[in-house]
Amino acid sequence: MHTLVKSMQRGFFMGKRQLERIMTALILAGAFYVGRLGAQMMEMHERITQAVSGEVKEYRIVVDAGHGGFDSGKVGIGNILEKEINLAIARKVQENLEAAGIEVVMTRESDQGLYDENEENKKQQDMKKRCEMINESGADLAVSIHQNSYTEEYVCGPQVFYYESSVEGKKLAEAVQSSLNDLLEVDRPRKVKGNTSYYLLKRSSGTLVIVECGFLTNPEEAQKLQTKEYQEKVAAAVSEGIRTYLNAQ
């Protein structure tokens, strides 16, 4: 009988200890949950406060469709005109960015250059006006859409250029280049390239990159660049690269 009582006492104390452990675990879990919930509530409150006070960052981006009007840009295989493909892709980039709540300023929205018809040097005036638009827009960055060409038909693939001494330009270029290489599934990915001779890169005061979306002298790439589906893929990649850059700011 005495042995039975002692056994029951041991069982009682063991049960008590297990209960204490369970209760302790529940208290700790509750504290963790409350702490996490509190942190989430604080984060939500901060976001609401920012929204109400207007502190949420609003971005403005210039999208430049290269060439236009009398200036066709490069003429590719099958007499493909660069200016037309540039505008088609630029419009799709505009749509994507605006859908993400980003304000977009277009340098042109039709087959018209930025020059006066009676101007003697239309190309020079066009380039000067593009730079003026970019510099006076107050934009966070600018992206100029172009197509490439080369003497050898096998050369292909998108490539992004930035002003050589621009730290932010290089960051933006790398973000866009990476997105293009990934989304377009480029077999031989190109790297970004610094430049000091391109007019827009030299004369623009802010962060700007030139995106050469592909080669109009490569038969396969030229054919793809004429299709709506591929143009949308290119635009999606450019837009994604821009957002990646902005999110890192």
C-alpha positions in Angstrom: 0.0 0.0 0.0 2.8 2.4 1.0 4.6 1.6 -2.3 1.4 2.3 -4.3 1.0 5.7 -2.6 4.6 6.7 -3.3 4.1 5.6 -7.0 1.0 7.8 -7.2 2.9 10.8 -5.7 5.7 10.4 -8.2 3.2 10.3 -11.0 1.5 13.4 -9.6 4.7 15.4 -9.4 5.8 14.2 -12.9 2.4 15.3 -14.3 2.8 18.6 -12.5 6.2 19.2 -14.0 5.0 18.3 -17.6 2.0 20.6 -17.1 4.4 23.4 -16.0 6.5 22.8 -19.1 3.5 22.9 -21.3 2.3 26.1 -19.6 5.7 27.7 -20.0 5.8 26.8 -23.7 2.4 28.2 -24.2 3.3 31.5 -22.5 6.5 31.8 -24.5 4.6 31.1 -27.8 2.0 33.6 -26.8 4.6 36.2 -26.0 6.3 35.6 -29.4 3.0 35.8 -31.2 2.0 39.1 -29.4 5.5 40.5 -30.1 5.3 39.6 -33.8 1.8 40.9 -34.1 2.9 44.1 -32.4 5.7 44.5 -34.9 3.3 44.0 -37.8 0.9 46.5 -36.3 3.7 49.0 -35.9 4.8 48.5 -39.5 1.2 48.9 -40.8 0.8 52.1 -38.7 4.1 53.5 -40.2 2.9 52.7 -43.8 -0.5 54.4 -43.1 1.2 57.4 -41.6 3.5 57.7 -44.6 0.5 57.4 -47.0 -1.5 60.0 -45.1 1.4 62.4 -44.8 2.4 62.0 -48.5 5.8 60.5 -47.6 5.4 57.5 -49.9 7.9 57.9 -52.8 6.3 58.6 -56.1 8.5 58.0 -59.1 8.7 59.7 -62.5 10.5 58.1 -65.4 11.2 59.4 -68.9 10.8 56.7 -71.6 12.5 57.8 -74.9 11.6 56.0 -78.1 14.7 56.6 -80.2 14.6 58.3 -83.7 11.3 59.1 -85.4 10.0 61.2 -88.3 12.6 61.7 -91.0 15.1 59.8 -88.9 14.3 56.1 -89.3 17.3 54.9 -87.3 18.8 51.6 -88.4 17.3 49.8 -91.4 17.4 46.1 -90.8 16.8 42.9 -92.7 13.7 43.2 -94.8 13.8 47.0 -94.5 12.7 46.9 -90.9 12.7 50.5 -89.5 14.2 50.9 -86.1 12.1 53.9 -85.2 8.9 51.8 -85.4 10.1 49.0 -83.2 11.5 51.5 -80.7 8.1 53.2 -80.4 6.2 50.0 -80.1 8.4 48.7 -77.2 8.5 52.2 -75.5 4.7 52.3 -75.4 4.6 48.9 -73.8 7.2 50.0 -71.2 5.0 53.0 -70.5 1.9 50.8 -70.0 3.8 48.5 -67.6 5.2 51.3 -65.5 1.9 53.2 -65.3 0.2 50.0 -64.2 2.7 49.9 -61.3 1.8 53.4 -60.3 4.8 55.1 -61.8 4.4 58.4 -63.7 5.9 58.2 -67.2 7.0 61.0 -69.5 7.3 60.0 -73.2 9.6 62.0 -75.5 7.4 61.0 -78.4 4.2 59.1 -78.8 3.9 59.0 -82.6 6.2 58.8 -85.7 7.3 62.3 -85.2 10.8 63.6 -84.2 11.5 66.5 -81.9 12.4 69.1 -84.5 10.8 71.9 -86.6 10.1 71.0 -90.2 11.9 74.1 -91.4 15.0 73.4 -89.3 18.2 72.9 -91.3 19.8 70.4 -88.9 16.8 68.4 -87.8 18.9 65.6 -86.1 20.8 68.0 -83.9 17.7 69.9 -82.9 15.9 66.6 -82.2 18.7 65.4 -79.9 18.9 68.7 -78.1 15.2 68.7 -77.4 15.3 65.1 -76.1 18.0 66.1 -73.6 16.0 69.2 -72.6 12.9 67.1 -71.9 14.9 64.7 -69.8 16.8 67.3 -67.9 13.7 69.5 -67.2 11.3 66.7 -66.4 12.4 66.2 -62.8 12.4 62.5 -63.5 14.2 59.9 -61.3 15.7 58.2 -64.3 15.4 57.9 -68.1 15.5 54.9 -70.4 16.1 55.3 -74.1 14.9 52.4 -76.3 16.9 51.5 -79.4 17.8 48.6 -81.7 21.3 47.5 -82.7 23.1 46.5 -85.9 26.4 45.0 -86.9 28.3 43.9 -90.0 28.2 40.3 -89.1 24.7 38.7 -89.0 25.5 36.2 -86.3 25.8 38.9 -83.6 22.7 39.2 -81.5 21.4 39.9 -78.0 20.3 42.9 -75.9 22.8 45.2 -74.4 22.5 48.2 -72.0 24.7 51.3 -72.1 25.4 53.8 -69.4 27.6 56.9 -69.0 30.9 55.5 -67.9 31.4 57.6 -64.8 27.8 57.4 -63.6 27.5 55.1 -60.5 23.7 55.1 -60.6 23.7 54.7 -64.3 25.7 51.5 -64.0 23.4 50.2 -61.3 20.3 50.8 -63.5 22.0 49.3 -66.5 22.9 46.2 -64.6 19.4 45.7 -63.3 17.9 46.1 -66.8 20.5 43.9 -68.4 20.0 41.2 -65.9 16.3 41.2 -66.4 16.7 41.1 -70.2 19.1 38.2 -70.1 16.8 36.2 -67.8 13.3 37.0 -69.3 14.5 36.7 -72.9 16.5 33.5 -72.0 19.5 34.8 -73.9 21.9 32.0 -74.8 25.1 34.2 -74.7 24.2 37.0 -72.2 25.9 40.3 -72.8 27.2 42.6 -70.1 26.5 46.3 -69.6 28.9 48.7 -71.3 30.1 52.2 -70.2 30.2 54.8 -72.9 31.3 58.5 -73.1 30.4 59.3 -76.7 26.6 58.8 -77.0 24.9 62.2 -77.1 22.1 61.4 -74.6 24.5 59.9 -72.1 26.9 62.8 -72.3 24.3 65.6 -72.2 21.7 64.2 -69.7 22.2 65.4 -66.2 20.4 62.5 -64.4 20.5 58.7 -64.4 20.0 57.4 -67.9 20.6 54.2 -69.8 20.3 53.3 -73.5 18.7 49.9 -74.1 19.7 48.2 -77.4 16.9 45.6 -77.4 18.4 43.4 -80.2 20.1 43.3 -83.6 18.1 44.1 -86.7 20.9 42.6 -88.7 20.4 39.2 -87.1 17.7 37.3 -89.1 16.2 35.4 -86.1 16.3 38.4 -83.8 15.0 40.8 -86.4 12.0 38.5 -87.0 11.2 38.2 -83.3 11.5 42.0 -82.8 8.7 42.5 -85.3 6.2 40.4 -83.3 3.9 41.8 -80.6 4.7 38.9 -78.3 8.4 39.5 -78.3 8.0 43.2 -78.0 5.9 42.6 -74.9 8.6 40.3 -73.5 11.3 43.0 -74.1 9.1 45.7 -72.5 8.4 43.5 -69.5 12.1 42.8 -69.0 13.0 46.5 -69.2 10.1 47.4 -66.8 11.1 44.7 -64.4 14.7 45.9 -64.4 13.6 49.5 -63.7 11.5 48.4 -60.8 14.3 46.3 -59.4 16.6 49.3 -59.5 13.9 51.6 -57.8 13.3 49.0 -55.1 16.9 49.0 -54.2 17.0 52.8 -53.6 
